[in-house]
Amino acid sequence: MSEERTGTESKVTGRIRSPRWLFAFALLSCLIYGGTEAFLLSGDFGFPLDDSWIHLQFSRQMADGEGLSFRSGHRVTASTAPLWTAILALLHYLPGSTVVWVKTFGTLLFVSAAGTLYRLARQLALEPWVAGSAGALYAMTSSLVWSALSGMEIPLFILLSLWGVRRHLLERQVPRRLPASVALFALATLDRPEGALLLLLALGDFALRFDRQEHSLKIRLRSFHQLWPRVLLATVLLAPTLLLFARIGGSPLPTTFSAKAGDSSLWLPSAGYLYTVFGILFRPQPIMTLLAVAGALALLKRLGTRQDSGLLPALWVLGLPLCYGALSGAKGAPLVGNFGRYFFPLFPFVILLGALAGQTILGRRGLRWTFGKLPLPTRAIAISLLIIPSLLPWLQGSTRYAQNVANVADSDVAFARWISDQVPADAVLAVQDVGALGYFTSNPLIDLSGLVTPRTLALVRAARSPQDPLGAAGMQSLLEETRPDFVVCFPHWFPPLTREGGGLRLLGTWKIPGNVTMGGDRLLLFATPWTRYPLPQIPPRYRSES
């Protein structure tokens, strides 16, 4: 069957074959990053975020039959990705290194998504070479390769969202189809909470029908009997998890929401926040980010025509920054996640919109360029113009990824292993980064960031005042209430408590060479006034000079 024939049939069947070279190229991209990590870390493997170890600890607890708990006997709704946690729990039953299995699984998801993006591009009537270019750009996006090997839930969310959009386009054309897209978007919501926004946008995009006449575009609403099964299915799939979270934590939202969402009085994104998001997308994919607006306009122009594909990709790219910008508010650091990872799921759709704009600019058959009377290879030039700007960020990204892994290994992981050897297992630790310390130690933990100890946030926020904007009195109350033996944090954590005379005694400093990842270039160990144990033997190079 020819590619053109396949593209035509895709409007009804959705059957499009992805080129094998695209899978191989996506796999090669992961191997380059993984190989750089192994080379720079002398054959060792880790993760580029402490959050990855949080996922691994939750999943190990689930594999051990402890449910949603970070420490046995204490259930908490700190996981924003219960689906990812459940899948990782299965990997703990496999022989060998769980870290390697997690990276392998992320790589498989990344490679599959590259092929799915190609098929989605063909479904939107993009030429095979344009769809192939979009797939190659996806495989070259440094942020996405980083995600594939990060141990985070991002590659699963991207694959589910791409599958969901593909199915959504088919269901818009044939509304009597089973609403499989709703199921996929619901699963995406269980993998990342922003999937709820994608689900709502998809329901809205499906609900509207467009009829283009000579000089007007009429908008109609689909019938109720076409809409209610979708809403019911989404409710049935999401309600059990939401009710479970509400029962455990008192709210259907994870504790991460209250820990990371800013205090916003207007609930409107600032211009500065939107500019930050633009930079996150622009750096790895400059050309496609600039072309994405034209791609959205191309989708708008198609409404009511035979090529009508709705507006979901454009609504998603626009809606997520607006939503997170509103939650972020005007105070504090912008809510974008480490390295902007909350917006990494937008890259496939930014690339898709850019490819759509590129084909629209060139024309379906392509422009004919000549140098004098000599014809020029139009497609080769166009592909080069798209790919070359992303080539350097892609290659540089491998060393940045390895540096991220090294930073986590030199700080949280190394310190957690030292704690496991030197500190009694029943010593209570109050820690700023709970992931690696939770995974590599068995000590009782107090989470100073409030993810697995929600009371932290309640006390700190209640204590904030013009005289105490950080709420240090609330943090002091938490320490007095829980009476930990040791505190582990970065230098700038609550200066009123960690400075000399603040009540904590500095024991040692773990320096983080070339830090670009952690909350500071040093990790500090303090003894509290309530410690019940002899002070551990600090290696000379880590001892405090005070």
ROMAR-10810 format. One record per residue (C-alpha): x, y, z; residue in one letter. Coordinates in pm, whole numbers, plus 50000, padded with zeros to 5 digits. Layout:
<atoms>
XYZA;...
</atoms>
This chain:
<atoms>
500005000050000M;501435034049906S;502105061450157E;499555084049990E;496945056750003R;497745050150366T;497415086850450G;493965087850288T;492765056950468E;494005070450798S;491005093650813K;488835063050863V;491075035551002T;493985054151157G;496435028551011R;499695045050914I;503095029150922R;505975048051075S;509365045550901P;511805021751068R;514645046651047W;512725069651283L;512595043051556F;516305036151507A;517145073251524F;515115078251844A;516855048352001L;520245061951894L;519425094952061S;518815077452394C;521945056552354L;524035087952303I;522725103252625Y;522965070752819G;526455064452685G;527585099152789T;526185092753136E;528005059353165A;531275074453037F;531305104953263L;530115085353567L;532535056253512S;529845031053423G;527425041053698D;523815050753634F;521485073553822G;518805099653773F;518995137153698P;516525146753972L;515935137554333D;512235135054239D;513035103754039S;514035086254360W;510725097254513I;508935078054238H;511155048054293L;510525047954669Q;506755050554626F;506795022654368S;508935000354588R;506505005354873Q;503644996054641M;505514965254521A;505944955254888D;502194957854942G;502284990855134E;500075010154891G;500515047754855L;503095052455128S;506595066555148F;507345049255475R;505535017955589S;502365024755782G;502005061055672H;499955066255357R;500325099655184V;499115114354855T;502445129554753A;502615111154420S;501285132154131T;501675101553907A;499835071654058P;499765053953720L;503545057953682W;504025045854038T;501965014653968A;503905006653650I;507285011853819L;506124988554098A;506064960353842L;509664967553743L;510794959854098H;509924923354038Y;512374920553748L;515904907453807P;518844931253801G;519014968753853S;515664986453884T;517355018653772V;518375002653443V;514884988253392W;513325022453451V;515635038253194K;514915010352947T;511175014752989F;511465052352942G;513485046752626T;510815023452484L;508135049552554L;510265076552388F;510865055652076V;507165046452052S;506155082952082A;508435092451792A;506535068351567G;503185080051704T;504045116251630L;504825106651271Y;501455089351236R;499665118951389L;501375142251144A;500265120550852R;496775119850996Q;496825157950973L;497605154150599A;501285163150626L;503545149850355E;505685119550449P;508915139750439W;507385166850660V;506075140850905A;509485124050903G;511175157350976S;508795162551269A;509655128151405G;513375134751369A;513055168151549L;511195150551830Y;514035125351862A;516545154251867M;514795174752135T;517245174352425S;514535179452687S;512665148652567L;515735126052557V;516515138452908W;512975128753008S;513245094052858A;516165085253086L;515115105753388S;512945080453569G;510115105953556M;506635100453417E;507015124853124I;507555099552838P;504455079552940L;502365111252952F;503595121952608I;502795088052453L;499315087152608L;498605122852494S;499705115352138L;497625083652127W;494705103052270G;494925131152014V;495165106051726R;492055088451845R;490325121751916H;490745132351553L;489135100051433L;486235103851675E;485575139451557R;485195126051205Q;483065096151309V;481325105451638P;479695071251675R;483085055451749R;483725043852103L;485285072552305P;488695056152344A;490335090352344S;488625098652673V;490095067152829A;493565076552705L;493295112052836F;492015098953171A;495055075953194L;497245105853109A;495615124553400T;496565096153633L;500125099453504D;500375137353525R;497705160553676P;497815184353378E;496215156253180G;492935168753330A;493345200753129L;494015180852812L;490895160052881L;488725191152928L;490105207152612L;489435175052418A;485835173852543L;485365209952436G;486985204152097D;484735174152037F;481595192252148A;481895218851877L;481115213251509R;482015237951238F;480225244850911D;482045267650670R;479915285650414Q;480915311650158E;481945339650389H;481045326650733S;481825299050981L;478915285351179K;479505267951511I;477125241351638R;477065220451955L;476925182751928R;473895165052066S;473685155452431F;473645118052359H;477065121752189Q;478555140652484L;477285124052801W;479015090052749P;482365108052733R;481785127453051V;480535095953225L;483525075353113L;485985101753233A;484205103353569T;484205065553612V;487935062753533L;489095091653751L;486705090054047A;488305060154229P;491725076854247T;490285110554345L;488165094554620L;491175074954745L;493285106654761F;490465124654943A;490195096455196R;493945094955263I;494885131555245G;491595150055290G;491705164054935S;491375148554587P;494495168254492L;497975155254578P;500005172754848T;502305184854570T;499625209254455F;499635229054779S;503415225854806A;504175240654463K;501245262654361A;501865299254430G;499705324354614D;497895343054339S;495295369554402S;494415375354037L;494825339753909W;496265353753588L;499625345253428P;502145373253414S;503905383753094A;507205374153255G;505935338953320Y;504815334152959L;508195346852840Y;509875320753063T;507765293352905V;508615306052559F;512325303252645G;511855267352767I;510395257552430L;512585279852213F;516015268452328R;515775232052208P;513395239151916Q;513805275351797P;512345272251447I;509355251051544M;508505273451838T;508425303751609L;506345285251349L;503845270951600A;501605301851589V;501315298951211A;500495261951254G;497685270551494A;496315295151237L;496485267650973A;494315245351195L;491905274251241L;491705279150865K;490795242350819R;487705244251041L;484555235050854G;486475221050555T;487185185150452R;490495187750639Q;488865199750961D;490975185551248S;489715206951531G;491985228251744L;493125204852021L;496915206351953P;496825244351948A;494535246552252L;496875223852448W;500005244052361V;498255276252459L;496225263452753G;498945247152964L;501105278753004P;497995299153087L;496875273753346C;500255269753515Y;500845307053492G;497625313253685A;498635288053953L;502125302453977S;500985337154068G;503245367154091A;505225357254401K;508195334254426G;509845313254160A;507755305953848P;505975272453851L;507725254653563V;509395224853732G;513085216353728N;514545227953395F;510995236053278G;509935199453279R;506245207453335Y;506205219952976F;508185191852814F;504915174452709P;504205204052480L;507225197652258F;505605171152032P;502685194451965F;504875225151913V;506825204551658I;503585192751499L;502225228151465L;505565240051329G;505585212251070A;502035221150969L;503085257350922A;506165246850726G;504125226450479Q;501605254550446T;504395279150366I;506055256150113L;502805244349962G;501725208249942R;503905201149638R;506735223349760G;508205254749612L;510625252349323R;513875270149399W;516545276249135T;520025290649127F;520125306348784G;518785277948570K;519995251048809L;517145235749019P;517835233449389L;516855204149617P;513975222049789T;513145194850038R;516745189150142A;517195226450202I;513935228750398A;514825198550616I;518265213250682S;516785246850784L;514525228651032L;517045204251180I;520355223351195I;519225248451464P;518295219051690S;521475199151627L;523795217351869L;521285218552162P;520685181152110W;524355172152131L;525095196152417Q;522135181952605G;523885148552657S;526605163952875T;524085185353063R;522035154253133Y;525105135553260A;526005165553476Q;522515165253628N;522915128453715V;526375135053861A;525055163754077N;522355141854230V;524825113154276A;527405135854445D;524875150854685S;521655133354784D;522655098154678V;526185099054823A;524945114955143F;522065090055178A;524455060755148R;526755076355409W;523795081855642I;522765045555595S;526215034255713D;526875059655990Q;523545069056150V;521275044956347P;518255033856148A;515795048056404D;517345083056407A;514775108156280V;515965128955984L;514415162055880A;515365166155514V;514835191255236Q;515185165754952D;513335134355048V;513895112254741G;517315095854761A;517355097855142L;514025079855144G;515165053454898Y;518635045355036F;517885048055408T;515235033255635S;515225062055883N;512005079755982P;511795111755775L;510335146255822I;509925163055482D;510825199755518L;509415206855169S;505995193655271G;505475166755007L;505315136355234V;504825156655554T;501875179455465P;501835194955812R;505005213655721T;503165236555482L;500285242855721A;502595254256000L;504825275555777V;501975293355602R;500135299855928A;503275316456069A;503955340055779R;503705376955859S;505345409655752P;507885403956028Q;508395367355932D;507745364455556P;509305329655536L;507285315555821G;510425305456011A;508445303856335A;506245277356178G;509275257056072M;510685260456423Q;507365247756558S;507575217656327L;511075209256450L;510055213056814E;506985191756754E;508725163456566T;512115166456747R;514325151956471P;517845140656552D;519465155656242F;518585181055972V;519775177955611V;519325208355388C;520935233255150F;522565265655272P;519705289455189H;516985268955357W;515365290655627F;518395312155723P;516895321656063P;517275285156169L;520495274955995T;522645305156069R;524935305256371E;522895307956688G;519755294656520G;519635263656739G;521135238756495L;524765227356510R;526525223656176L;528375190356157L;529465187255795G;529285200955442T;528995179655128W;530195200054831K;528585194254488I;531155199554209P;529855218553908G;526345220654047N;523625229853797V;520885207853941T;520515209754316M;519185237254542G;522715248154629G;526345238854577D;526605224354929R;524535199655128L;524615205855504L;524215182055798L;523065196756131F;522585181456473A;519485193356660T;519195200857033P;517065169257065W;519425144256908T;519465111457097R;522615097156943Y;526355103456949P;527385126056665L;528465105556361P;532085104256251Q;532265130055972I;535015123755712P;537705150955742P;536945166355405R;533285170855505Y;533735183855859R;532475218355945S;535155244655992E;533125262056258S;
</atoms>
